[in-house]
């Protein structure tokens, strides 16, 4: 049976509302996730001298993991509020990946602003930290120089905003991808099949 014009218009409106609501969920949870990791980044930069590079790295990575918990809540919100309690793995993965991408972009933009405006001596300080750490561990002068050469290489790469953005993006993205996969597996829920009605007994 073909749909009439009125049914087609109503379905189009329903699809439009669906995608608008989905986009709202993705953007909302993506921005919340990005804001969490970015605010922690700002806090680490502000108090980095007291915290130190090693503890700062642990706190930073932990905050990234916590920020990506918004991926789980975003998928669940979509499933419960838009999907009528149902969602396929692929749909959940698509929603989660979209949230992850927004969060990572937010994270990258925040880092670019901080790096080029407030961290002129970042790599020099990090290099000095590595020299002190390697020397204390008994590393050879050759090993120390090799590590410093690597630091100088990154310092040059980070002068280019494009490479800076790419290298920054690939820091949180794998974490978000793993959490997206796990969340999609946990939250997927197939539509429940309606039980077939048994035929009425003959009288």
Secondary structure by P-SEA (a helix, b strand, c coil): ccccaaaaaaaaaaaaaaaaaaaaaaaaaaaaaaaaaaaaaaaaaaccccccaaaaaaaaaaaaaaaaaaaaaaaaaaaaccccccccaaaaaaaaaaaaaaaaaaaaaaaaaaaaccccaaaaaaaaaaaaaaaaacccaaaaaaaaaaaaaaaaaaccaaaaaaaaaacaaaaaaaaaaaaaaaccccccccccccccccc
